[in-house]
Amino acid sequence: MIFEFARMSDSGNPWMGSSATGALGPAIVGASILGAYLLGGFTAAYYFVRWRLGTDIRSTGTGTAGATNVGRLLGKQAFVLVFLVDLLKGGAVVAIAGALGLGPWALALVAVAVTAGHVWPLQLGFRGGKGIATSLGALMVYDARALGVLVGVFLAAFVVCRRFTLGGLIGYALCPLALWLSRAPLCSVVCTAALACVVWVAHRGNLRRDSQRLVTKTAKPGNDRTSPT
């Protein structure tokens, strides 16, 4: 079941819902954000590979604790399993925070915190995954319409650039603008913009590589002045 917390009424406290007000409100918000970050740090890729092979997934492949890297090492089934676990993690954390009575702005911070925890986990030396599955799960529960817009923009970008990662990053970048133009709640616009920043920082290496490959592919042979080595 998808809860669209971002569509809550603008009346009342934007940080705490009507069922959770009072002196404990700020403490609940702070504890929820901290808890979201810590739970986000339990990256499925790292613990799954540690259990299966006894090794650190970050020592191979792309060097990250993500579903894609697990798929390269253990196959498609492992990729799907890890992706789903991280997706559910992001969604479950936001759903639990909503059940505690947090308002839309506090839930936006929770969504960002659980994604940041996945990318920069405290217990793994701040070296985790790329945050795609976790952020999608968090956004699915926070505002399903925003997730739909993101997927739509990604598909359009993928048709143009033919690069999966680059298309996804373009989708994250343009999603806040598309939501703003469609008069979505401001908290949804800010939440998607913050998630885009986290995901873009996590993918900065991929972005450079895909951009270079795209430029090389579209450049005319006569304009390539790179000397052979």
N, C-alpha and C positions, 0 to 999 in steps of 0.2 A: 504494500500500500504506500502511495506517495503522498506525503504531507507537504503542501506548498506554504511553508511558514512565511515566506516573503510576501504573501498576499494577505497577511493579517491586517486588520483595520488600523488606520493611522492614528486612531484615537487611543488614549492611554499611554502607558510607558513603552517606548520603543525598545527598551532594554529588557524589561521584565513584563510578562503577560499579566493579565488581571488576576490570575490564580497564584501568582508568586510575587507579591509586593511586600514592602516593609523593610525593616532594618537589615535583614539577611540578604536582600536583593543583590547588592554589590558583591558580597562574598560568594553567592551562588554563581554569579556571572564570572568572577575571577577564577573560581575553582573549576568551572566548566571549561573555560578556555585553556587553563593549564592541563586539565585532564585530557582534553582533546589533543593537545600537542603530545603528551606522553603516550597516549594510545596510538596516535598516528605513527609513533616511532617503532611500533612492532611491525616491521616490514615482512610480509609473508615470504618474499623471495629469499631473504637471508636465512630465516629459520627453517624453511622447507629444505633448502640445499644443505644447510648444516645438519639437518636430520637425515637426509637421504645419503649424502656423500661425505659428511664430516668436514667439508671445506667451506671457505668463505666465498660466496658468489662474487664478491667484489674483486677477487683476485684473478678473474677470468673475463673474457669477452669485453664488454663495454666498461667494466669496472664499477657497475652500479647494481644496487639491490632492487631490480625491477623485473616485471613479468617477461619483458622481451629478452632480457639476458638469460633468464631461466629457460625460456623456450629454446634459445640457441644451445643450451647445455643439455637439457633433459627432454626436449620435444614439445609438440603442440599441446598435449594434454596437461603438462606441467604449466605451460603458459596460461592456459584457460583457467586452471585451478588457482594460480597465484593472482591472476587478474581479478577473478571473481571475489577472492578473499579480500583484496585491497579495496575493491569496489564496495563490498558490503561493509567493510570497516568504516569508510568515509560516510556512507549513508546511515549506519547504526549510530555513530557518534552524534551526528546532527539530530537524528530522531530522539535519542535519549535526552539531549540538551533541550529539545522542544518539549518533551514530556515533563521536564523540570520547570517549565514555565518561562523559558527565556523568550524575549521579544525578537523581532526580525533583525535588528542591528547586532544584538549579542550573538544570534545564531550565525550571522555572516562572519563574525570573528571566529566562532567555533569551526566553521567550514574551512576558513583559511588556516586556522591553527592545526587541524588534523592533517591537512595537506602539507603544511610546513614541517610537521613532525615526521611525516613519511620521507620527505626529502632530506631533512637534517635531523635524524634521530639522535637524541642525547646519548643513549647507551651504545651507539655504534660509531661514536666519534664524529657525528654530524655528516656521515656519508651513507645516504640511503638510496631511494629510488628517484624516479623522475616526476612522480605525483599525478600522472594522468588518471589512472584508475581510481585513486582515492579522491581526487577532486571531482571526477564525474559522479561518483557515489554521493559525495556531499552535496553537489549541486542538484542531483536527482531528487533528493529529499527536501532540499531547501527551496528550490523553485524549478519545477519540471519544465516550465515554459522556457526558462533560460537555457536549460540543457538542450531542448529542441532547437533553439536558435543556434547554439554552438555547433550542434551536429550538422545543421543545414549549411552554415557558413563553411564548415570543414569540407563537406562534400563538394561545394562549389569551388573551393580553393584547390582541392585535390584534382578535380577535372582539369584545372588550368595548369598547375605545376607538376602533377604526376609524382609528387613526393609525399609519402604518407606523413612523415614527421613534420615537414614544412607546412603541409596542408593543415595539420592539427594545430600548429602554433599560430597560423594565420586565423584559424577559427577562434582560438582563445583571444587573440588580439582584437578581432573585429566584433566579437560577441557583445562586449559592453556598449559599443557604439550602436549596434543594431537594437539592443534593448532600450537604450536611451531614445533613439528615434521612434521606437514603438510605444513610448510613454510608459515603460515598465516602472515599477517602484524603484526609487532611488537606491534603496538598500540592495536590490538585486543588481543594479548597475555597478555599484561599488564592490559588491562581493565578487562578481565575475571579473572585474578589473584587477582586484587583488589576487585572485586565483591565477589569472593570466600572468601577472608579474612573477609569482612563485614558479609556475610551470616554465616560463620563458628563461628565468635564471637557471633552472635545473637543466634546461635543454640548450644552453648557450653553445656547447660544443657541437651538438647535432646541427644547430642552426647554421653555424659557420660552414660545416662540411656540406650540407644540402645546398646552401646558397652558392658555394663554389662549384659544385657539380652542375647546378642549374645554369650558371653563367657559362661554364665550359661547354655544356651541351648546346646552348643557344648561340654561342659566339661563332662567327664565320671563321673558317680556317685561315683566311688571309689576315685576320686581325690578331691571330695568336702569335705573339712575339716571344713566347717562352723558349729559351734556348734548351736544346736537348742535353741531357746529363747522362 
